[in-house]
Amino acid sequence: MLVGKIGSRSCCYIAAACVLVALLLIVFLTIFGVIPIKNGDIPAGEDGMRPETTIPQGRLRGINMVTHLGRRFSAFIGVPFAEPPIGDLRFKQAVPAGPWNGTLDAGRMPNVCVQRTEELMGDEDCLYLNVYTPQLPSSQNATLLPVMVFVYGGAFQYGTNNPDHHSPKFLLNKDVVLVVPNHRFGILGFLSTGDEVSPGNNLLKDIAEALRWTQRNIKYFGGDANKVTLFGGSSGAACVRLLTLSPLTKGLFHQFMIHSTPQLYPPVPEPYSVVAARATKLGEYLGCPTNTSTTLVNCLRTFNGTYLYDTEVLLKDERTARATVWYPVVEPDVEGALFTDTPANIIANGKQHDLPWVALVTKEEGIVITAVYYDKPDLFQQVLDNLDSHLISFLRHDVWSADVDAQTAALKSRYLNDLTADRKLLLHNLTDIISDYEFIYHIYNEVKQHANNSAYKSPAYFCTFDYRGTFSDSYIFSNGNPENLGAVHGDELIYLLPGPKEFFAPPGSEYTENDMKMIDAMVELWTSFATNGLPTTAALNDNAIWEPFSSDEKYLQIGNDSDPGIQVKSGFHEERMKFWENFFAAKK
């Protein structure tokens, strides 16, 4: 405040003094290691004051950052956890990174993995992670902090651990250590030959290797390797869920949290024979020999990685209309396989990791698909004019349904029984169909099955994120429509690991008082679970306790439109969930 007054007065009277004050301020900030970078809300330190730590691989020099409340913490950006998966390591599971000489500059953004969003970008040398810690250990006997490892989403096709996209500035107000690894995408992450040459699931194995790195090294950053919470959103949540099914990941994490896990149809993970046939088809397109897996893979390794990533267009299946071609796979029974049975069988047989977990859905998950129709009524009218075919196209229930026509009729009867109704109501109901089918029902059902399976003793918590604040992913999904479309797919992460404000709202938008309350509540819920396995917050109405899911179906409702209030409820959309139970019972 004093510097601001002095600077203002000087600028008013003596221009030269104004410049001097600005220079002195920069010097002051430099001495104390807090020089703002990029958008100004994440400062970094100068060399003389930068944090350092030594791990078995070598010495690391990080940077200083600050939370939105002004708490200073250390960040180590771009730490290699695996060797670059290039050359003979392409299409193989991650190999632990080796040592380096001297001090590694852990203040530079690593490469993103090969991906396409608006344009093709990235590099295969991308297996780096970021570590954020509020305190480096002062001695070998220092108290260690709980660790949170985040897996970002992106349809298994894109994403980044860049702190500008997943900022630690909220979570690091609490005493936790945060780890965010990169991983491969597309064919580079999921090609499988159906045998030991390239069994598949390398994207998942990248995350598993990052977890092994965490076990070996996190104590050097002040983290407790015996208290690791794995969490992720969207396809990242699917990765977390799949990693709970593997005997090879036992002991790498101790509880988990999944946000908006998508329902993946046709069945995913896919049989390895299906994925191997796709690899052979690609080889034929590219003129590679396909007589053996070794010759096929060796040929594919001669192509540029970015070129291979973009070959998805050659393999898209018009019948399933899937935007993604390469998915997780049920691997052959070979060394290093993560899982060799379907998730349904593994869970039903009590072989999933028996760990405490939290499952979250958002109220309007389906906006990720329907947002485009809100300002394009003519396009939505085309959907209504050909409703049966569009419902099948959206849901792909024709792939598994015993009676597609009957099930399509049931959907219309339950959600769209009067096509003369207000168009916004019809669009909201179509959103509900996609929300329930693609996300909400199957997540709810997994939690319910866990609670009813005597093989599992650990608690499962269920919550719905219903808060709509200033910022929302709907702004992205709708190409800049600022209309309030509710709490949509991914919105909860805005209050945990926020991205750039301009991604989620018109320029100049700022967090409101209610938004700040939601940040406090979400951070408290998530970090309390990471700390002691009990998700709690002072924001809970009437000092209520969020209990594990059981026969009374207790769940947490986080917010209600613009109201940040949090309350415990019982009986989650019972009539809707019963409809979907009957709907999915009609399988072939």
C-alpha positions in Angstrom: 0.0 0.0 0.0 2.8 2.4 0.9 4.7 1.8 -2.3 1.5 2.4 -4.3 1.0 5.8 -2.6 4.6 6.9 -3.1 4.6 5.7 -6.7 1.3 7.5 -7.5 2.4 10.8 -6.0 5.8 10.7 -7.8 4.1 10.0 -11.1 1.9 13.0 -10.5 4.8 15.4 -9.9 8.1 14.1 -11.1 8.2 11.7 -14.1 11.8 10.7 -13.4 11.0 9.6 -9.8 8.1 7.5 -11.1 10.5 5.5 -13.3 12.9 5.2 -10.3 10.2 3.8 -8.1 9.2 1.3 -10.8 12.9 0.2 -11.0 13.2 0.0 -7.3 10.1 -2.2 -7.1 11.5 -4.6 -9.7 14.8 -4.8 -7.8 12.8 -5.4 -4.6 10.8 -8.2 -6.2 13.9 -9.7 -7.8 15.8 -9.9 -4.5 12.9 -11.7 -2.9 12.5 -14.1 -5.9 9.0 -13.1 -7.1 9.1 -11.8 -10.7 5.7 -12.1 -12.4 5.6 -14.1 -15.6 3.0 -14.3 -18.4 -0.3 -13.1 -17.1 1.1 -11.8 -13.8 -0.7 -14.1 -11.4 2.1 -16.7 -11.3 5.4 -15.2 -10.3 8.8 -17.0 -10.8 12.1 -16.6 -9.0 15.4 -15.4 -10.1 18.5 -17.7 -10.1 19.9 -16.4 -6.7 16.7 -17.2 -4.8 15.3 -20.1 -6.7 14.5 -23.3 -4.8 16.7 -26.4 -5.2 16.5 -30.0 -4.3 18.5 -33.1 -5.1 16.9 -36.4 -6.1 18.7 -39.7 -7.2 18.7 -38.5 -10.8 20.5 -35.3 -10.0 20.2 -31.7 -8.8 17.1 -29.6 -9.7 16.6 -25.8 -9.7 12.9 -24.8 -9.6 11.1 -21.5 -9.5 9.0 -19.6 -7.0 5.3 -19.2 -7.4 2.5 -17.7 -5.3 -1.1 -18.7 -4.7 -4.0 -16.4 -5.3 -3.9 -15.6 -1.6 -0.2 -14.7 -1.7 1.3 -17.9 -0.3 4.7 -18.6 -1.8 5.6 -22.1 -2.9 8.2 -23.9 -5.0 7.6 -25.3 -8.5 9.8 -27.8 -10.4 8.6 -27.7 -14.0 9.6 -30.2 -16.7 11.2 -32.9 -14.5 11.9 -36.0 -16.7 10.3 -39.1 -15.3 10.8 -41.4 -18.3 13.2 -41.6 -21.2 12.0 -39.9 -24.4 9.8 -42.6 -26.1 11.5 -42.2 -29.5 13.3 -44.6 -31.8 13.1 -48.1 -30.5 11.2 -46.9 -27.4 8.2 -45.7 -29.5 5.2 -48.0 -28.9 6.8 -49.4 -25.8 5.9 -48.7 -22.1 7.8 -45.9 -20.4 11.4 -46.5 -19.3 12.5 -44.7 -16.2 14.5 -41.6 -16.9 18.2 -41.7 -16.2 20.5 -39.2 -14.4 21.9 -35.9 -15.6 25.1 -34.0 -14.9 25.1 -30.7 -13.1 21.9 -28.8 -12.1 18.8 -29.3 -14.3 16.8 -26.1 -14.9 13.3 -27.0 -13.7 11.8 -23.7 -14.5 11.2 -24.2 -18.2 8.0 -25.5 -19.8 8.4 -29.0 -21.2 7.3 -30.1 -24.6 3.6 -31.0 -25.0 3.1 -34.5 -26.3 2.1 -34.8 -30.0 -1.5 -33.8 -30.4 -4.0 -31.8 -32.5 -6.4 -29.2 -31.2 -6.7 -26.4 -33.7 -3.3 -27.4 -35.2 -0.9 -30.3 -35.1 1.8 -29.7 -32.5 4.0 -31.2 -29.9 7.0 -33.6 -29.6 7.5 -37.2 -28.7 10.1 -36.2 -26.2 7.4 -35.1 -23.7 7.4 -37.4 -20.6 8.0 -34.7 -18.0 6.1 -33.8 -14.8 5.7 -30.8 -12.6 5.9 -30.8 -8.8 4.5 -28.0 -6.7 5.3 -28.0 -3.0 4.7 -25.5 -0.1 7.8 -26.6 1.7 11.0 -28.4 0.8 12.2 -30.8 3.6 14.6 -29.1 5.9 16.0 -32.4 7.2 15.6 -36.2 6.8 13.1 -36.2 9.7 10.9 -33.4 8.4 7.2 -34.0 8.5 6.0 -35.0 5.0 2.9 -33.7 3.3 0.1 -35.6 1.5 0.5 -35.9 -2.3 -2.0 -35.3 -5.0 -1.3 -36.5 -8.6 -3.5 -35.1 -11.3 -4.3 -36.7 -14.6 -5.8 -34.2 -17.1 -8.5 -35.0 -19.7 -8.6 -34.5 -23.4 -10.4 -37.4 -25.0 -7.1 -39.4 -25.0 -6.0 -37.1 -27.8 -4.7 -33.8 -26.3 -3.8 -32.0 -23.1 -0.9 -30.4 -21.2 0.5 -30.1 -17.7 1.4 -26.4 -18.3 0.6 -24.5 -15.1 -1.1 -21.8 -17.2 -3.7 -24.5 -18.1 -3.9 -26.3 -14.8 -2.7 -23.7 -12.3 -1.7 -24.8 -8.8 -2.5 -21.4 -7.3 -5.7 -22.6 -5.5 -4.6 -26.1 -4.2 -1.3 -24.9 -2.9 -2.9 -22.7 -0.3 -3.2 -26.0 1.6 -0.4 -28.2 2.8 -0.3 -30.7 -0.1 2.3 -31.5 -2.7 0.9 -31.6 -6.3 2.3 -33.6 -9.2 1.1 -33.2 -12.8 2.6 -35.5 -15.4 2.4 -35.5 -19.2 1.5 -38.6 -21.2 1.3 -39.7 -24.8 -1.9 -39.5 -27.0 -3.6 -41.3 -29.8 -1.7 -44.0 -31.7 1.5 -43.1 -29.8 -0.3 -43.8 -26.5 -2.6 -46.8 -27.5 -1.3 -48.7 -30.5 -1.4 -52.5 -29.8 -0.3 -55.4 -31.9 -2.1 -57.8 -29.6 1.1 -59.5 -28.5 4.4 -58.9 -26.6 5.8 -56.7 -29.3 3.5 -53.8 -28.3 0.8 -54.9 -25.9 -0.8 -51.4 -25.7 -1.9 -49.0 -23.0 1.3 -47.0 -23.1 -0.7 -43.8 -22.2 -1.8 -45.5 -19.0 1.7 -46.9 -18.4 3.1 -43.4 -18.7 1.0 -42.4 -15.8 2.0 -45.5 -13.9 5.6 -44.7 -14.4 5.0 -41.1 -13.2 3.5 -42.7 -10.0 6.5 -45.0 -9.6 8.7 -41.9 -10.0 6.6 -40.2 -7.3 7.1 -43.2 -4.9 10.9 -42.9 -5.4 11.3 -39.2 -5.3 8.5 -37.2 -3.7 10.1 -37.2 -0.3 12.8 -34.8 -1.7 10.0 -32.3 -2.4 8.4 -32.7 1.1 5.8 -35.3 0.0 4.7 -38.5 1.7 5.0 -41.5 -0.7 2.6 -43.4 1.6 -0.2 -40.8 1.2 -0.8 -40.4 -2.5 -4.2 -39.4 -3.9 -4.6 -40.0 -7.7 -7.3 -37.8 -9.3 -8.4 -36.8 -12.8 -11.1 -35.3 -15.0 -13.0 -36.6 -18.0 -10.7 -39.0 -19.9 -8.1 -38.4 -17.2 -10.7 -39.8 -14.8 -11.1 -42.8 -17.0 -7.3 -43.3 -16.8 -7.5 -43.2 -13.0 -10.3 -45.7 -13.0 -8.5 -48.1 -15.2 -5.3 -47.9 -13.1 -7.3 -49.0 -10.1 -7.9 -52.3 -11.9 -4.3 -53.4 -12.4 -2.2 -55.5 -10.0 0.9 -53.6 -11.3 -0.3 -50.3 -9.8 -1.0 -51.6 -6.2 0.8 -49.4 -3.7 1.4 -46.6 -6.1 -1.5 -44.6 -4.7 -3.7 -44.9 -1.7 -7.0 -43.3 -2.7 -8.5 -41.8 -5.8 -11.0 -39.2 -7.1 -12.7 -39.3 -10.5 -14.5 -36.3 -12.1 -17.0 -36.9 -14.9 -15.7 -40.2 -16.2 -17.1 -40.7 -19.7 -19.1 -43.8 -20.7 -17.1 -45.3 -23.5 -19.0 -47.2 -26.2 -18.4 -49.4 -28.0 -17.0 -51.3 -25.0 -13.7 -49.7 -23.9 -11.2 -51.0 -23.1 -11.3 -52.8 -26.4 -10.3 -56.4 -27.0 -6.6 -56.5 -28.1 -7.6 -58.4 -31.3 -9.7 -55.4 -32.4 -6.9 -52.9 -31.8 -4.3 -55.2 -33.4 -6.5 -55.4 -36.5 -6.7 -51.6 -36.6 -2.9 -51.5 -36.4 -2.6 -54.0 -39.3 -5.1 -51.9 -41.3 -3.0 -48.8 -40.8 0.2 -50.7 -41.8 -1.5 -51.7 -45.0 -2.5 -48.0 -45.7 1.1 -46.9 -45.2 2.6 -49.7 -47.2 4.2 -51.5 -44.2 4.8 -55.2 -44.1 2.2 -56.8 -41.8 3.3 -60.4 -41.8 4.7 -60.1 -38.2 4.1 -57.6 -35.4 7.9 -56.9 -35.3 8.1 -55.9 -39.0 4.9 -53.8 -38.7 6.1 -51.9 -35.7 9.6 -51.4 -37.1 8.1 -49.9 -40.2 5.8 -47.6 -38.2 8.8 -46.4 -36.3 10.2 -45.0 -39.6 7.4 -42.5 -39.9 7.4 -39.1 -38.2 5.4 -39.2 -34.9 3.2 -36.2 -35.8 2.4 -37.9 -39.2 1.4 -41.1 -37.4 -0.8 -39.2 -34.9 -2.7 -37.6 -37.8 -3.4 -41.0 -39.5 -6.6 -41.3 -37.4 -8.6 -39.9 -40.3 -7.8 -43.1 -42.2 -9.2 -45.3 -39.5 -12.4 -43.6 -38.3 -15.3 -45.9 -38.2 -18.4 -44.3 -39.7 -20.7 -46.8 -38.0 -19.6 -45.8 -34.5 -18.9 -42.2 -35.4 -16.3 -42.0 -32.7 -14.2 -38.9 -32.6 -11.4 -40.9 -31.0 -9.8 -43.9 -32.8 -7.2 -45.3 -30.3 -8.5 -46.3 -26.9 -7.4 -48.4 -23.9 -7.2 -52.1 -24.5 -7.6 -55.3 -22.6 -4.1 -56.6 -23.1 -2.9 -60.1 -23.9 -1.5 -62.0 -21.0 2.2 -60.9 -21.4 4.8 -59.4 -19.1 3.9 -55.8 -18.2 0.2 -56.1 -19.0 -1.8 -53.7 -16.9 -5.0 -55.8 -17.1 -6.1 -58.8 -19.1 -9.8 -58.8 -18.3 -12.6 -56.4 -18.7 -13.3 -53.7 -16.1 -16.7 -55.2 -15.4 -15.3 -58.6 -14.6 -12.5 -57.2 -12.5 -14.8 -55.1 -10.4 -17.5 -57.8 -10.0 -14.8 -60.3 -8.9 -13.6 -57.9 -6.2 -10.2 -57.4 -7.8 -10.3 -53.6 -8.1 -8.0 -51.8 -5.6 -10.0 -51.5 -2.4 -9.2 -47.9 -1.7 -11.3 -44.9 -0.5 -12.6 -42.9 -3.5 -14.7 -40.0 -4.5 -16.8 -39.8 -7.7 -18.1 -36.5 -9.1 -20.5 -35.6 -11.8 -21.7 -32.2 -13.0 -25.4 -31.3 -13.4 -25.2 -30.5 -17.1 -22.5 -32.9 -18.4 -24.2 -33.2 -21.8 -23.6 -29.5 -22.7 -20.2 -30.8 -24.0 -22.3 -32.1 -27.0 -25.3 -29.9 -27.1 -23.8 -26.4 -26.5 -23.5 -25.8 -30.2 -27.3 -25.9 -30.6 -28.1 -23.0 -28.1 -27.3 -20.3 -30.6 -28.1 -22.4 -33.8 -31.8 -23.1 -33.7 -31.9 -24.2 -37.3 -29.3 -26.9 -36.5 -31.3 -28.0 -33.5 -34.4 -28.2 -35.6 -32.6 -30.7 -37.9 -32.0 -32.8 -34.9 -35.7 -32.7 -34.0 -36.8 -33.4 -37.6 -34.7 -36.6 -37.6 -34.7 -37.4 -33.9 -34.4 -41.2 -34.0 -31.3 -41.2 -36.2 -29.7 -38.4 -34.2 -30.3 -40.1 -30.9 -28.7 -43.2 -32.2 -25.8 -41.1 -33.6 -25.3 -39.4 -30.2 -25.5 -42.5 -28.0 -24.5 -45.4 -30.3 -26.8 -47.7 -28.4 -27.4 -49.6 -31.7 -23.9 -51.2 -31.1 -25.1 -53.1 -28.1 -28.9 -52.9 -27.9 -31.2 -55.9 -28.3 -34.0 -53.7 -29.6 -32.8 -50.3 -30.9 -36.2 -49.1 -32.0 -37.8 -49.9 -28.6 -35.1 -48.2 -26.7 -35.1 -45.1 -28.9 -38.9 -44.9 -28.3 -38.3 -45.2 -24.6 -35.9 -42.3 -24.7 -38.3 -40.1 -26.5 -41.2 -41.1 -24.1 -39.1 -40.2 -21.0 -37.3 -37.1 -22.2 -38.8 -35.8 -25.5 -42.5 -36.8 -25.5 -43.8 -33.4 -26.8 -41.8 -32.0 -29.7 -44.1 -28.9 -29.8 -42.8 -27.8 -26.4 -40.5 -24.8 -26.0 -37.3 -25.4 -27.9 -35.1 -24.5 -24.9 -36.9 -27.1 -22.8 -36.4 -29.7 -25.5 -32.7 -28.8 -25.7 -32.4 -29.1 -22.0 -34.0 -32.5 -22.1 -31.7 -33.6 -24.9 -28.8 -32.5 -22.7 -30.2 -34.6 -19.9 -30.3 -37.7 -22.1 -26.6 -37.2 -23.0 -25.6 -36.3 -19.5 -27.3 -39.4 -18.0 -26.2 -41.8 -20.7 -22.6 -40.7 -21.2 -21.7 -39.8 -17.7 -24.1 -39.6 -14.8 -25.8 -43.0 -14.7 -22.8 -45.2 -15.1 -20.8 -43.3 -12.5 -23.7 -43.4 -10.1 -24.1 -47.2 -10.8 -20.4 -47.9 -10.2 -20.5 -46.2 -6.8 -23.7 -48.1 -6.0 -22.2 -51.5 -7.1 -19.1 -50.7 -4.9 -21.3 -50.0 -1.9 -23.3 -53.3 -2.5 -20.2 -55.5 -3.0 -19.1 -57.1 0.2 -15.6 -57.6 -1.3 -15.0 -53.9 -0.9 -14.5 -52.4 2.5 -13.3 -48.9 1.7 -15.7 -46.0 1.5 -16.9 -44.4 -1.8 -18.3 -40.9 -1.8 -20.6 -39.5 -4.5 -21.2 -35.8 -5.3 -22.8 -33.6 -8.0 -21.3 -30.3 -8.9 -24.2 -27.9 -9.6 -22.6 -24.5 -9.2 -22.5 -22.1 -12.1 -20.2 -19.2 -11.6 -18.6 -16.5 -13.7 -16.5 -19.0 -15.6 -17.6 -22.1 -17.4 -16.4 -24.7 -19.9 -19.7 -24.0 -21.8 -17.9 -20.8 -23.1 -15.5 -23.2 -24.9 -18.0 -25.8 -26.0 -20.3 -23.1 -27.5 -17.5 -21.1 -29.2 -17.9 -18.1 -27.0 -21.6 -18.1 -26.0 -21.7 -16.3 -22.5 -25.2 -17.6 -21.7 -25.6 -19.5 -18.4 -26.0 -23.1 -19.5 -25.5 -24.5 -16.0 -22.7 -26.4 -14.4 -21.1 -28.3 -17.3 -18.5 -31.0 -18.0 -15.2 -29.9 -16.4 -16.5 -26.8 -14.5 -15.4 -28.1 -11.1 -11.8 -27.9 -12.2 -12.1 -24.1 -12.5 -12.2 -24.1 -8.7 -9.3 -26.5 -8.2 -6.8 -26.2 -11.1 -7.9 -23.2 -13.1 -6.9 -22.3 -16.6 -6.8 -18.9 -18.3 -9.8 -16.8 -17.5 -10.3 -15.8 -21.2 -10.9 -19.5 -22.0 -14.0 -19.6 -19.8 -15.7 -16.2 -20.0 -15.7 -13.0 -22.0 -12.6 -10.7 -21.6 -12.5 -8.8 -18.4 -14.4 -11.3 -16.3 -13.4 -11.7 -12.7 -14.2 -14.1 -9.9 -17.1 -13.0 -7.8 -17.5 -13.3 -4.0 -19.5 -16.5 -4.5 -16.9 -17.9 -6.9 -14.3 -17.3 -4.2 -16.5 -19.2 -1.7 -16.7 -22.1 -4.1 -12.9 -22.1 -4.5 -12.4 -22.3 -0.8 -15.0 -25.1 -0.4 -13.7 -27.2 -3.3 -10.1 -26.9 -2.2 -11.0 -27.8 1.3 -13.0 -30.8 0.3 -10.4 -32.2 -2.0 -7.3 -31.5 0.1 -9.0 -32.8 3.3 -9.7 -36.1 1.5 -6.1 -36.2 0.4 -4.9 -35.5 3.9 -7.1 -37.9 6.0 -9.5 -39.6 3.7 -12.5 -37.6 4.9 -13.8 -35.0 2.5 -15.0 -32.1 4.7 -15.5 -28.3 4.5 -16.7 -25.6 6.8 -19.1 -24.6 4.0 -21.3 -27.6 4.6 -24.8 -26.4 5.7 -25.7 -27.1 9.4 -22.3 -28.8 10.1 -23.6 -31.8 8.2 -21.3 -34.8 7.5 -20.8 -36.1 4.0 -21.1 -39.8 4.6 -20.0 -42.7 2.3 -22.5 -43.8 -0.3 -24.7 -46.7 1.1 -28.3 -47.9 0.9 -29.7 -44.5 1.7 -27.8 -43.0 -1.2 -26.3 -40.0 0.7 -24.5 -37.7 -1.7 -23.2 -34.1 -1.7 -24.7 -31.4 -3.8 -22.1 -28.7 -4.4 -23.8 -25.5 -5.2 -27.1 -24.7 -6.9 -26.8 -22.5 -10.0 -25.2 -19.2 -8.6 -25.7 -20.3 -5.0 -22.4 -21.7 -3.6 -24.1 -23.5 -0.7 -23.3 -27.1 -0.1 -25.6 -29.7 1.3 -25.9 -33.4 1.9 -28.9 -35.1 0.3 -30.4 -38.6 0.0 -31.8 -40.5 -3.0 -30.0 -39.4 -6.2 -32.6 -38.7 -9.0 -34.2 -42.0 -8.2 -36.8 -42.1 -11.0 -34.2 -41.1 -13.6 -31.6 -43.6 -12.4 -34.3 -46.4 -12.4 -35.1 -45.5 -16.1 -31.4 -46.0 -17.0 -31.1 -49.2 -15.0 -33.9 -50.6 -17.2 -32.5 -49.1 -20.3 -29.1 -50.7 -19.9 -30.7 -54.1 -19.0 -31.8 -54.5 -22.6 -28.4 -55.5 -23.9 -27.9 -58.2 -26.6 
